[in-house]
Amino acid sequence: MDAITVINAAINGVVIGMLLALPALAITLVFGIARFPNAASGDYMTLGAYAAVFTQALAGGSMLAGGLAAVAATTLVSLFFYAWVFRPLESRSNVSRLIASIGVAFALRSTITFFAGQDQYTFDLPLTRAWNFGGVRILPTDLYIVGTAVAALALVFGLMHLTPTGRRMRAVADNPELAAASGIRGRRVMVTLWTIAGAYCGLGGVLLGIKAVVIPELGWELLMPMFAAVILGGIGNPVGAIVGIMVFSIAQEVASLVVGPAYKIVFAFAVLLCVLLLRPQGIFGRPMTAR
């Protein structure tokens, strides 16, 4: 195994990590503000990928139309399940809402399978040749994926830190009771939260569908790695979620050179375990004291 092979694997890990950073960010925002892990995030990604595939077929091959349709579909579905499931359960325990989100995930996957079947789908993309820099190969498609992910991440961080809506969201995340006492309307914050969660999961699903085959289990299979990455970076910390998923993805791709693709996720979880043994709160998490 030479250095060029490792570099190519690391580059692929960066691309996978950047596109998974979008749903990972959605997961950590829901965890930080709504206070429960949303297990339906993976299936929101799957829905976005399917919506983009079918819209592209209907729109004469337009990838832009497919992406916009995916974001719109997952946003509407996310808001629907918030109003129908998660809002009525706001006063229930975190475990109750986690179980409800697993039910939402199964319902979405079953609906997708009912209408689309188990057939494999791919996006209609032009064939491109990889750029070769002394053995280091970079696909133009990967640059588009990374550029789209970076722009989307910059947009949400700008929203969180430069707008009144973002300040309200951070206030609710830090202290919901104090935010309510200050006159911040929690309902509006939750609507914004679930809009972002749906849109970013959908966009992440589209970018993942470009790199992989679109099947009903597309997002569900990546749910545990995304949860692990959020824990690795620090639960509820957006920057931590991005760093965590990048470390996790690069570790997986490099590990596949040593242990094979079937065991690469085992190596990535071993990295997670080592980090948490040294820093239980995660890379960017804050230590918590018990009284």
N, C-alpha and C positions, 0 to 999 in steps of 0.2 A: 504494500500500500504506500504509494508515493504522496508527496505534498500536493500535487495537482489534483489527485483524486479526492483528498480531504477538502481542498478548497472548493471543488465543484459540489461536494456534498454539503458543505457549509452554506454555499450560495443558495442551494435548493432549500435548505433549512430556513434561511432568511426569508425567502419568498413565501414558503408555507407559513412561517411565523407571522409575517406581515398581514396575510389575508385572514389568518385566524385571530389576529389581534382585534379585529372588528367585533366578532361575536364575544370574544373574551372580555372586551371592554363593556359590552352590553351586560354580560353576566355580573361583572363586578359592580356596575352602576346599580343594577337591581338589588344585588346583595347589600350594597352600602346604603341605599335609600329605602327600598321596600323591605329590607331585612330578611330575605330568604333566598336560597339558591334556586334559580329558575331552570328546571330540567327540560323545559320545552325549547330552550334556545337552539339546540341542535336541530330539532325538527322545523323551527322557523327557517334555519339555513336551507334545509331540504326543500321547503316550500318555495323559497326564493329561487333556488336553482331550477326547479320545475317550471315556475312561472316564467322565468327568463327563456328557458328552452322552447316552450310552446309559443311565447310571444314572438321570439325571433323567427320561428317557422311561419307565423302568420304575417309578420311584418316584412317579409322578403329578405330575411337574413340580417336585419339591423340589430347589432349587439347593444347599441344605446337604448333602443326601444325595449329590448329584453331586460336590461338592467333597471330601467325606470319602472317597468311593470313589476319586477321582482320587489323593489323597494316599496312600491305602493301596496302590493298584495300583502307583504309581511307586516307592514305598518298597520293596515286595516285589521288583519287577523290578530295582531298583538293588542290593539285597542279593544277589539271585540272580546277577547278572553279576559282582559283586565276588567271590563265592565261586567262580564257575565260570571267570571269565576273569582278572580283575585280581589276585586273590590269588596264583594260580600264577605270575603274571608279575612279582611284586614285585621279584625279583632281576634282572630284565631292564632294558634301557635305557629312558629316557623315550620314545624314538622308537618302540620296540616296543609300549609300552603305548598311545601315541597311535594307532598304526595299528590296534591291537586295538579301541580305542574307536570308531574309524571303522567297523570291521566290525560292532560292536554296534549302531551307529546304523543301518547299512544293514539289518541283520537285523530290528531293531524296525520300521523303516519298511516293509519288505517284508511283515512279518507284519500290520501295521495295514492295509496296502493289500489284502492277501489277504482279510481278513475284512470290512473296511468298504468296499472299493472306492475309486474316485476321486470319489465323490459329495461334495458340500459339505454340511456340517452347521452348524447354529446352535443356540444355547441358547434355550429357551422362556422369554423374559423379558417382563414387562409393559412396555407402552409408557409412557414417561415424558417429560414436557415439560422442556426445559432451563430453568434459572433464568436470567433475563436481568438483568444489572446494568449498565445503560447501554451495552449492546452486547456486554459480556463474558458469554459463555454458559458455564454450568457444568451438566453433567448429573448428576442424583442418582446414577446408576450409577457415574460416575467417582469420586464421593466414597466409595462403598462399596469400589471397587477400591483406592483410595489408603489407606483406613482398614484394609482387610484386609492390604495389603502392609506398612504401618507396624507393625501389631500383630505380624505374622510376623517382621519384621526385629528388632523389640524383643525378641521371644522368643529368637531365636538369639543376639543380643548379650548378653542376660542369661545365657544358658547358657554362652557363651564366657568371660564375665568374673566371674560370680558363683557358679559351681558348680565342684566338684572335677573333673568331667568336662571342663569347658571349660579349666581350667588344664592338665589333661593334654594336651588337644589342642594348646594353644598351646606347650607344652613340646616336643611331638613336631615341631611345625612349625618351631620355632627351632633345635632340635638333636636329631635322632632318636637319635644314638648316646648322648649324655648322658642323654636321657630314658630309654633302655633301661637304662643303667647305674644310674639312680636307682630302678629297679624299676617303671617305668610299663609296663603291658602294651599293646604296640602293637596287638595284635589287637582289643582292646576299643575302642581309639580309632578304628581303621579301621571297625569296625561302626557306631559312632556317626556317623562322617563320612559313610559311604555312606547311612545312614538320613536324615541331614539333606539330603544332595544329592538323593536321590530325592524326598523330601517337598516340598522347595522348588521343584524343577523341575516337579513335578506341579501344585502350587498356582499357580505362574507360568503354566503352560499353561492352567489353568482361567480365570484372569483375562484372559489374552490371547485365549482363545476367546470371552469376552464382548465384546471389542472388535473381533474379526475373525471371518472364516469359518474353520471347522475343516476343514482338508484335511491329507493325509498329509505335506506339506512345511511345515506350519505352523511348527514349531520349527527345522527345518534351515535355513530361509531367514534366520533371525535369529542363527544360530550365529556367523558372522563378526563382525557388529556387537557381539555380547556379548563375544567374545574381544578385540576391539579396545578395548572399554570397560574390560575387566579390565587390559589393558596400559596404557591411558591413566591409570587410577587408581593403578597400581602392583601388579605381579603378587604375589599372595599376601596382599594387604592388603584385608580385608573392607570397611573404610570407603572405601578407594580404589575398589573395585569399584562401590559404590553411587554415589559422586560421578562416576565415569567414565561409567557408563551414563546418569546424569541429564544430564551435559554432552552426551553423544553424542545422546541422544534429542531434547533441546531443539534442538540444532544441526540435526538432520535436519528437524524440523517447521518451524522458521523458514526453513531453506534452501528448503523446498518452495514457499514463497511467491515465491522469486526465480527458481529454476532449474527448478521443476516437480517433481512427485513422482518422476519417473523418475530424476532426478539427485541427489536429496537425500542419498542415502548417499555419493555422491562428495564432497559438501561436508563431511559429517560426518567422513569419512576424512581430508580436508584439514585439518580442525581437529586430528585426532589427530596427523597428521604435524607440524604446527606446534608442538604441545605437546612432542612427543618430541624435536624438534630443539633446543628450549630446555631440556628436562629429560628426558634419555633414560630415567631410571629410573621415569618416570611422576609423577603429582601427589603421591602419598603414598609412593612407593617409596624405598628407601634406596640411596644410592650404593654401588656395589661396586667394590672395588679388586682389581687382579690383581697377583700376585707372579711 
